[in-house]
Amino acid sequence: MTRVDTKAESGSKGVGVGAVIGGVVGGVVGNQVGKGNGNTAATIAGALGGAYVGDKVQRNEDKRLVYQVEVRLDDGRYSTVTLADGSFREGDRVELRNGALLHR
């Protein structure tokens, strides 16, 4: 094994529960501000801001750590494998079998 890189990968790809909850909370808080058109604008701004913040919080919570491992094959070529398992270290002797990385 020639190299092991650690990378945070986002598990959340679309708009999820965080954006919805944030939008509702932001709308409720925004609704407490002003009267008439100002109240409507504050409600909309609060909902949009809350949805944005809620989405960012969820994406941060959904991150997972992955390991990109570079392996030098017996024929001299290099292959990179992405793993959820962090038990491999640079210099380990490994075997790449059917796309799976195994300790030797």
Summary of the structure (lengths in Angstrom):
residues: 104
radius of gyration: 23.2
end to end distance: 11.1
largest distance: 73.9
contacts: 286
relative contact order: 0.22
helix: 38%
strand: 31%
